[in-house]
């Protein structure tokens, strides 16, 4: 698979967007009576967590950003 040459700004934007999505999904997951099936939320969380984890592995400075979110 070809690599994509993202700039630092691109990576920060993607990481921040995915972290916001993770927080939103966690909030939905913890809300009693939410209409979204738990398996769907779990699947989405795993996807976004996998991507943010890979970004953190290649850009350890992102861990500092995680602490702020």
MMTF fields as JSON, N, C-alpha, C and O atoms, coordinates in Angstrom:
{
  "mmtfVersion": "1.0.0",
  "mmtfProducer": "UNKNOWN",
  "numBonds": 275,
  "numAtoms": 276,
  "numGroups": 69,
  "numChains": 1,
  "numModels": 1,
  "chainsPerModel": [1],
  "groupsPerChain": [69],
  "chainIdList": ["A"],
  "bondAtomList": [4, 2, 8, 6, 12, 10, 16, 14, 20, 18, 24, 22, 28, 26, 32, 30, 36, 34, 40, 38, 44, 42, 48, 46, 52, 50, 56, 54, 60, 58, 64, 62, 68, 66, 72, 70, 76, 74, 80, 78, 84, 82, 88, 86, 92, 90, 96, 94, 100, 98, 104, 102, 108, 106, 112, 110, 116, 114, 120, 118, 124, 122, 128, 126, 132, 130, 136, 134, 140, 138, 144, 142, 148, 146, 152, 150, 156, 154, 160, 158, 164, 162, 168, 166, 172, 170, 176, 174, 180, 178, 184, 182, 188, 186, 192, 190, 196, 194, 200, 198, 204, 202, 208, 206, 212, 210, 216, 214, 220, 218, 224, 222, 228, 226, 232, 230, 236, 234, 240, 238, 244, 242, 248, 246, 252, 250, 256, 254, 260, 258, 264, 262, 268, 266, 272, 270],
  "bondOrderList": [1, 1, 1, 1, 1, 1, 1, 1, 1, 1, 1, 1, 1, 1, 1, 1, 1, 1, 1, 1, 1, 1, 1, 1, 1, 1, 1, 1, 1, 1, 1, 1, 1, 1, 1, 1, 1, 1, 1, 1, 1, 1, 1, 1, 1, 1, 1, 1, 1, 1, 1, 1, 1, 1, 1, 1, 1, 1, 1, 1, 1, 1, 1, 1, 1, 1, 1, 1],
  "groupList": [{"groupName": "UNK", "atomNameList": ["N", "CA", "C", "O"], "elementList": ["N", "C", "C", "O"], "formalChargeList": [0, 0, 0, 0], "bondAtomList": [1, 0, 2, 1, 3, 2], "bondOrderList": [1, 1, 2], "singleLetterCode": "X", "chemCompType": "L-PEPTIDE LINKING"}],
  "groupTypeList": [0, 0, 0, 0, 0, 0, 0, 0, 0, 0, 0, 0, 0, 0, 0, 0, 0, 0, 0, 0, 0, 0, 0, 0, 0, 0, 0, 0, 0, 0, 0, 0, 0, 0, 0, 0, 0, 0, 0, 0, 0, 0, 0, 0, 0, 0, 0, 0, 0, 0, 0, 0, 0, 0, 0, 0, 0, 0, 0, 0, 0, 0, 0, 0, 0, 0, 0, 0, 0],
  "groupIdList": [1, 2, 3, 4, 5, 6, 7, 8, 9, 10, 11, 12, 13, 14, 15, 16, 17, 18, 19, 20, 21, 22, 23, 24, 25, 26, 27, 28, 29, 30, 31, 32, 33, 34, 35, 36, 37, 38, 39, 40, 41, 42, 43, 44, 45, 46, 47, 48, 49, 50, 51, 52, 53, 54, 55, 56, 57, 58, 59, 60, 61, 62, 63, 64, 65, 66, 67, 68, 69],
  "secStructList": [7, 7, 7, 7, 7, 7, 7, 2, 2, 2, 2, 2, 2, 2, 2, 2, 2, 2, 2, 2, 2, 2, 2, 2, 2, 2, 2, 2, 2, 2, 1, 6, 6, 7, 1, 1, 7, 2, 2, 2, 2, 2, 2, 2, 2, 2, 2, 2, 2, 2, 2, 2, 2, 2, 2, 2, 2, 2, 7, 6, 6, 2, 2, 2, 2, 2, 2, 2, 7],
  "xCoordList": [0.854, 0.0, 0.898, 1.867, 0.591, 1.44, 1.32, 0.266, 2.407, 2.4, 1.9, 2.102, 1.258, 0.774, 1.658, 1.887, 2.144, 3.045, 2.232, 1.996, 1.803, 1.056, 2.022, 3.097, 1.646, 2.429, 2.123, 1.177, 2.929, 2.672, 1.296, 0.574, 0.941, -0.376, -1.496, -2.498, -1.328, -2.315, -2.509, -3.636, -1.396, -1.446, -2.152, -2.983, -1.832, -2.486, -3.98, -4.779, -4.354, -5.771, -6.513, -7.586, -5.945, -6.565, -6.64, -7.679, -5.544, -5.498, -6.545, -7.289, -6.593, -7.562, -8.995, -9.842, -9.262, -10.614, -11.002, -12.109, -10.082, -10.38, -10.517, -11.348, -9.712, -9.832, -11.176, -11.799, -11.626, -12.946, -14.027, -14.978, -13.888, -14.861, -14.877, -15.945, -13.698, -13.611, -14.324, -15.103, -14.069, -14.721, -16.239, -16.975, -16.703, -18.141, -18.757, -19.831, -18.081, -18.588, -18.596, -19.519, -17.581, -17.542, -18.689, -19.275, -19.005, -20.131, -21.445, -22.286, -21.614, -22.828, -22.925, -23.998, -21.802, -21.772, -22.184, -22.833, -21.806, -22.099, -23.482, -23.902, -24.188, -25.515, -26.555, -26.695, -27.289, -28.326, -29.395, -29.83, -29.803, -30.885, -30.499, -31.373, -29.21, -28.843, -29.336, -29.375, -29.714, -30.332, -29.353, -29.78, -28.057, -27.064, -26.693, -26.422, -26.683, -26.361, -24.931, -24.021, -24.728, -23.394, -22.303, -21.158, -22.644, -21.633, -21.147, -19.972, -22.062, -21.685, -20.751, -19.775, -21.054, -20.198, -18.828, -17.799, -18.821, -17.556, -16.7, -15.493, -17.311, -16.597, -15.989, -14.835, -16.767, -16.268, -15.125, -14.116, -15.286, -14.23, -12.944, -11.859, -13.05, -11.868, -11.171, -9.943, -11.935, -11.36, -10.602, -9.434, -11.265, -10.625, -9.454, -8.445, -9.574, -8.476, -7.28, -6.134, -7.538, -6.456, -5.682, -4.451, -6.398, -5.747, -4.978, -3.834, -5.586, -4.876, -3.675, -2.65, -3.783, -2.649, -1.477, -0.323, -1.778, -0.721, -0.087, 1.128, -0.908, -0.365, 0.551, 1.607, 0.145, 0.961, 2.278, 3.308, 2.25, 3.473, 4.491, 5.691, 4.018, 4.906, 5.19, 6.112, 4.402, 4.555, 4.341, 3.279, 5.328, 5.157, 4.747, 4.177, 5.025, 4.636, 3.118, 2.617, 2.389, 0.923, 0.391, -0.722, 1.177, 0.743, 0.512, -0.367, 1.295, 1.097, -0.257, -0.95, -0.623, -1.909, -3.056, -4.089, -2.872, -3.908, -4.241, -5.405, -3.211, -3.411, -4.258, -4.951, -4.209, -4.962, -6.41, -7.241, -6.709, -8.054, -8.984, -10.156],
  "yCoordList": [-1.175, 0.0, 1.236, 1.29, 2.227, 3.417, 4.258, 4.311, 4.899, 5.798, 7.167, 7.585, 7.845, 9.188, 10.142, 9.95, 11.15, 12.1, 13.223, 14.26, 13.005, 14.025, 15.017, 14.633, 16.277, 17.282, 17.139, 16.453, 17.791, 17.762, 18.338, 17.835, 19.386, 20.006, 19.031, 18.95, 18.3, 17.297, 16.261, 15.917, 15.769, 14.733, 15.267, 14.572, 16.49, 17.084, 17.24, 16.975, 17.664, 17.842, 16.502, 16.4, 15.492, 14.161, 13.6, 13.088, 13.697, 13.173, 13.86, 13.197, 15.181, 15.923, 15.565, 15.419, 15.426, 15.062, 13.678, 13.48, 12.733, 11.371, 11.303, 10.552, 12.078, 12.086, 12.67, 12.175, 13.731, 14.282, 13.249, 13.132, 12.502, 11.463, 10.371, 9.891, 9.979, 8.967, 9.454, 8.71, 10.691, 11.244, 11.271, 10.95, 11.653, 11.706, 10.307, 10.125, 9.328, 7.954, 7.396, 6.674, 7.727, 7.276, 7.884, 7.224, 9.134, 9.785, 9.113, 8.838, 8.854, 8.174, 6.786, 6.366, 6.085, 4.73, 4.716, 3.776, 5.756, 5.792, 6.367, 6.371, 6.853, 7.426, 6.313, 5.555, 6.216, 5.179, 5.387, 6.51, 4.307, 4.341, 4.952, 5.374, 5.009, 5.587, 4.672, 3.454, 5.244, 4.463, 3.673, 2.898, 3.86, 3.202, 1.852, 1.759, 0.831, -0.516, -0.534, 0.006, -1.152, -1.186, -1.758, -1.31, -2.737, -3.32, -2.298, -2.288, -1.438, -0.409, 0.615, 1.041, 1.003, 1.958, 1.335, 1.98, 0.093, -0.594, -0.674, -0.436, -1.002, -1.107, 0.236, 0.298, 1.303, 2.643, 3.043, 3.588, 2.771, 3.095, 2.347, 2.921, 1.091, 0.303, 0.871, 0.934, 1.275, 1.841, 3.134, 3.271, 4.077, 5.356, 5.191, 5.883, 4.285, 4.041, 3.414, 3.734, 2.533, 1.913, 2.966, 2.959, 3.851, 4.882, 5.858, 6.192, 6.322, 7.259, 6.579, 7.223, 5.302, 4.564, 4.512, 4.675, 4.286, 4.25, 5.625, 5.739, 6.659, 8.017, 8.316, 8.925, 7.884, 8.111, 7.343, 7.841, 6.138, 5.35, 6.059, 6.022, 6.693, 7.371, 8.821, 9.437, 9.358, 10.754, 10.815, 11.247, 10.391, 10.33, 11.657, 11.661, 12.777, 14.07, 14.212, 15.065, 13.39, 13.436, 12.991, 13.354, 12.212, 11.765, 12.963, 12.928, 14.018, 15.237, 15.857, 16.361, 15.815, 16.343, 15.509, 16.052, 14.204, 13.309, 13.707, 13.705, 14.049, 14.434, 15.694, 15.882, 16.548, 17.803, 17.644, 18.516, 16.542, 16.377, 15.716, 15.502],
  "zCoordList": [0.0, 0.0, 0.0, 0.757, -0.835, -0.893, 0.382, 1.015, 0.731, 1.879, 1.448, 0.308, 2.352, 2.093, 2.873, 4.067, 2.212, 2.842, 3.482, 2.863, 4.734, 5.46, 6.094, 6.555, 6.117, 6.837, 8.331, 8.718, 9.155, 10.608, 10.901, 11.762, 10.189, 10.381, 10.031, 10.741, 8.948, 8.547, 9.644, 9.999, 10.174, 11.211, 12.452, 13.037, 12.86, 14.026, 13.802, 14.701, 12.617, 12.293, 12.333, 12.927, 11.708, 11.697, 13.106, 13.524, 13.835, 15.202, 16.084, 16.806, 16.019, 16.818, 16.465, 17.346, 15.178, 14.731, 15.258, 15.758, 15.139, 15.591, 17.107, 17.618, 17.835, 19.293, 19.723, 20.663, 19.029, 19.324, 19.061, 19.833, 17.981, 17.635, 18.702, 19.083, 19.186, 20.242, 21.495, 22.089, 21.903, 23.101, 22.933, 23.865, 21.744, 21.483, 21.548, 22.122, 20.961, 20.994, 22.418, 22.796, 23.202, 24.597, 25.391, 26.248, 25.108, 25.778, 25.389, 26.245, 24.108, 23.639, 24.27, 24.704, 24.318, 24.868, 26.344, 26.804, 27.075, 28.509, 28.828, 29.985, 27.803, 28.012, 28.05, 27.091, 29.168, 29.243, 28.175, 27.921, 27.568, 26.591, 25.256, 24.499, 24.952, 23.657, 22.542, 22.717, 21.397, 20.327, 19.451, 18.596, 19.655, 18.8, 19.413, 20.611, 18.602, 19.077, 19.627, 18.999, 20.797, 21.416, 20.512, 20.57, 19.682, 18.79, 17.761, 17.395, 17.296, 16.327, 16.96, 16.343, 18.184, 18.887, 19.133, 18.927, 19.57, 19.845, 18.581, 18.633, 17.468, 16.197, 15.795, 15.37, 15.931, 15.609, 16.537, 16.088, 17.836, 18.792, 18.471, 18.554, 18.111, 17.772, 16.538, 16.495, 15.553, 14.332, 14.629, 14.264, 15.29, 15.589, 16.548, 16.414, 17.512, 18.45, 17.746, 18.062, 16.805, 16.045, 15.253, 15.235, 14.614, 13.803, 14.687, 14.379, 15.783, 16.657, 17.302, 17.52, 17.607, 18.161, 17.189, 17.585, 15.927, 14.899, 14.731, 14.569, 14.77, 14.671, 15.859, 15.692, 17.063, 18.256, 18.197, 18.651, 17.643, 17.517, 16.628, 16.9, 15.584, 14.647, 15.022, 14.487, 15.936, 16.374, 17.884, 18.333, 18.678, 20.136, 20.775, 21.867, 20.117, 20.67, 20.756, 21.489, 20.019, 20.07, 21.433, 21.812, 22.166, 23.495, 24.41, 25.271, 24.228, 25.021, 24.692, 25.576, 23.423, 23.0, 23.571, 23.961, 23.617, 24.171, 25.596, 25.998, 26.357, 27.764, 27.884, 28.884, 26.885, 26.926, 26.487, 26.743, 25.832, 25.278, 26.258, 25.95]
}
